[in-house]
Amino acid sequence: MKRLSFIVYLAIGCLLLSVILYLIDYLIFRDAHTLFLYLMSSLAFLPLEILIVVLIIERVLAQSERKVKLQKMNMVAGAFFSEAGNYLLRDMLDDFENKAEISKWLNVKESWGKKEFRNAVAMRSP
């Protein structure tokens, strides 16, 4: 026999708890009419509650999924440029007249700070 999933057990448990709570309410107050009215009132709002919860959860999941996808795309782009970027820059450097000056500013080191990056950006042609 196939095992039931956690969701099925959770649904059965919630239904049983609801039945038990309604039974306790009936045993205490002995008013089936009011109990039935509250039950119907709760059931009437159930689709609206489900809609609101599903919309909120869907939006949160979609946003999370977009974030993960963007991180993966950034990783792919970073890997591409770290692998192919240096070769492309080296090959393109042959087409420039001031190779020595350009290669000085393209040789980024770990020790570079904000000042060095600003200077490199300022050296680019307008």
C-alpha positions as a Markdown table, in Angstrom:
| # | Residue | x | y | z |
|---|---|---|---|---|
| 1 | Met | 0.0 | 0.0 | 0.0 |
| 2 | Lys | 1.3 | 3.4 | -0.9 |
| 3 | Arg | 2.1 | 5.7 | 2.0 |
| 4 | Leu | 0.1 | 8.9 | 2.4 |
| 5 | Ser | 1.9 | 12.2 | 2.1 |
| 6 | Phe | 2.4 | 14.7 | 4.9 |
| 7 | Ile | -0.2 | 17.0 | 3.3 |
| 8 | Val | -2.9 | 14.2 | 3.4 |
| 9 | Tyr | -2.1 | 13.5 | 7.0 |
| 10 | Leu | -2.2 | 17.2 | 7.8 |
| 11 | Ala | -5.6 | 17.6 | 6.0 |
| 12 | Ile | -7.1 | 14.7 | 7.9 |
| 13 | Gly | -5.8 | 15.9 | 11.2 |
| 14 | Cys | -7.2 | 19.4 | 10.6 |
| 15 | Leu | -10.6 | 18.0 | 9.6 |
| 16 | Leu | -10.7 | 15.8 | 12.7 |
| 17 | Leu | -9.7 | 18.7 | 14.9 |
| 18 | Ser | -12.5 | 20.8 | 13.4 |
| 19 | Val | -15.1 | 18.1 | 14.0 |
| 20 | Ile | -13.9 | 17.7 | 17.6 |
| 21 | Leu | -14.1 | 21.4 | 18.2 |
| 22 | Tyr | -17.6 | 21.7 | 16.8 |
| 23 | Leu | -18.6 | 18.7 | 18.8 |
| 24 | Ile | -17.3 | 20.3 | 22.0 |
| 25 | Asp | -19.1 | 23.5 | 21.1 |
| 26 | Tyr | -22.3 | 21.6 | 20.7 |
| 27 | Leu | -21.9 | 19.7 | 23.9 |
| 28 | Ile | -21.3 | 22.9 | 25.9 |
| 29 | Phe | -24.0 | 25.1 | 24.4 |
| 30 | Arg | -26.5 | 22.6 | 23.0 |
| 31 | Asp | -27.4 | 25.1 | 20.2 |
| 32 | Ala | -27.1 | 23.4 | 16.8 |
| 33 | His | -28.8 | 26.3 | 14.9 |
| 34 | Thr | -26.2 | 28.9 | 15.9 |
| 35 | Leu | -23.4 | 26.3 | 15.4 |
| 36 | Phe | -24.7 | 25.6 | 11.9 |
| 37 | Leu | -24.9 | 29.4 | 11.2 |
| 38 | Tyr | -21.2 | 29.9 | 12.2 |
| 39 | Leu | -20.2 | 26.9 | 10.2 |
| 40 | Met | -21.9 | 28.2 | 7.1 |
| 41 | Ser | -20.4 | 31.7 | 7.7 |
| 42 | Ser | -16.9 | 30.2 | 8.0 |
| 43 | Leu | -17.4 | 28.1 | 4.9 |
| 44 | Ala | -18.7 | 31.1 | 2.9 |
| 45 | Phe | -15.5 | 33.0 | 3.6 |
| 46 | Leu | -13.2 | 30.1 | 3.0 |
| 47 | Pro | -12.8 | 30.6 | -0.8 |
| 48 | Leu | -11.9 | 34.2 | -0.2 |
| 49 | Glu | -9.4 | 33.4 | 2.4 |
| 50 | Ile | -7.8 | 30.7 | 0.2 |
| 51 | Leu | -7.6 | 33.2 | -2.7 |
| 52 | Ile | -5.8 | 35.8 | -0.6 |
| 53 | Val | -3.4 | 33.3 | 0.9 |
| 54 | Val | -2.6 | 31.8 | -2.5 |
| 55 | Leu | -2.0 | 35.2 | -4.1 |
| 56 | Ile | 0.3 | 36.3 | -1.3 |
| 57 | Ile | 2.3 | 33.0 | -1.3 |
| 58 | Glu | 2.5 | 33.0 | -5.1 |
| 59 | Arg | 3.9 | 36.5 | -5.2 |
| 60 | Val | 6.5 | 35.7 | -2.5 |
| 61 | Leu | 7.5 | 32.5 | -4.3 |
| 62 | Ala | 7.7 | 34.2 | -7.7 |
| 63 | Gln | 9.9 | 37.0 | -6.2 |
| 64 | Ser | 12.2 | 34.4 | -4.5 |
| 65 | Glu | 12.4 | 32.5 | -7.8 |
| 66 | Arg | 13.3 | 35.6 | -9.7 |
| 67 | Lys | 16.0 | 36.4 | -7.2 |
| 68 | Val | 17.5 | 32.9 | -7.5 |
| 69 | Lys | 17.4 | 33.0 | -11.3 |
| 70 | Leu | 19.1 | 36.4 | -11.3 |
| 71 | Gln | 21.9 | 35.1 | -9.0 |
| 72 | Lys | 22.4 | 32.1 | -11.4 |
| 73 | Met | 22.5 | 34.4 | -14.4 |
| 74 | Asn | 25.1 | 36.6 | -12.6 |
| 75 | Met | 27.2 | 33.5 | -11.9 |
| 76 | Val | 27.0 | 32.4 | -15.5 |
| 77 | Ala | 27.9 | 35.9 | -16.8 |
| 78 | Gly | 30.8 | 36.2 | -14.3 |
| 79 | Ala | 32.1 | 32.8 | -15.3 |
| 80 | Phe | 32.0 | 33.7 | -19.0 |
| 81 | Phe | 33.7 | 37.0 | -18.5 |
| 82 | Ser | 36.3 | 35.6 | -16.2 |
| 83 | Glu | 37.1 | 32.9 | -18.7 |
| 84 | Ala | 36.6 | 34.6 | -22.1 |
| 85 | Gly | 36.9 | 38.3 | -21.1 |
| 86 | Asn | 40.7 | 38.3 | -20.7 |
| 87 | Tyr | 41.2 | 36.7 | -24.1 |
| 88 | Leu | 38.8 | 39.1 | -25.7 |
| 89 | Leu | 40.4 | 42.1 | -24.1 |
| 90 | Arg | 43.9 | 40.9 | -25.2 |
| 91 | Asp | 42.8 | 40.3 | -28.8 |
| 92 | Met | 41.0 | 43.7 | -28.9 |
| 93 | Leu | 44.0 | 45.5 | -27.5 |
| 94 | Asp | 45.9 | 45.0 | -30.8 |
| 95 | Asp | 43.4 | 47.4 | -32.5 |
| 96 | Phe | 44.3 | 50.4 | -30.3 |
| 97 | Glu | 47.1 | 52.9 | -30.8 |
| 98 | Asn | 47.8 | 53.5 | -27.1 |
| 99 | Lys | 48.2 | 49.9 | -26.0 |
| 100 | Ala | 50.5 | 50.5 | -23.1 |
| 101 | Glu | 48.3 | 53.1 | -21.4 |
| 102 | Ile | 45.1 | 51.0 | -21.9 |
| 103 | Ser | 46.7 | 47.8 | -20.6 |
| 104 | Lys | 47.9 | 49.7 | -17.5 |
| 105 | Trp | 44.2 | 50.6 | -16.7 |
| 106 | Leu | 42.8 | 47.2 | -17.6 |
| 107 | Asn | 45.2 | 45.3 | -15.3 |
| 108 | Val | 43.0 | 45.3 | -12.2 |
| 109 | Lys | 44.6 | 44.1 | -9.0 |
| 110 | Glu | 43.2 | 42.9 | -5.7 |
| 111 | Ser | 44.8 | 45.9 | -4.0 |
| 112 | Trp | 42.8 | 48.4 | -6.0 |
| 113 | Gly | 40.6 | 50.7 | -4.0 |
| 114 | Lys | 38.0 | 53.3 | -5.0 |
| 115 | Lys | 40.6 | 55.8 | -6.2 |
| 116 | Glu | 42.1 | 53.4 | -8.7 |
| 117 | Phe | 38.7 | 52.4 | -10.1 |
| 118 | Arg | 37.7 | 56.1 | -10.4 |
| 119 | Asn | 41.0 | 56.8 | -12.2 |
| 120 | Ala | 40.4 | 53.9 | -14.6 |
| 121 | Val | 36.9 | 55.1 | -15.4 |
| 122 | Ala | 38.2 | 58.6 | -15.9 |
| 123 | Met | 40.7 | 57.4 | -18.5 |
| 124 | Arg | 38.1 | 56.0 | -20.8 |
| 125 | Ser | 37.3 | 58.0 | -23.9 |
| 126 | Pro | 34.1 | 60.1 | -23.8 |
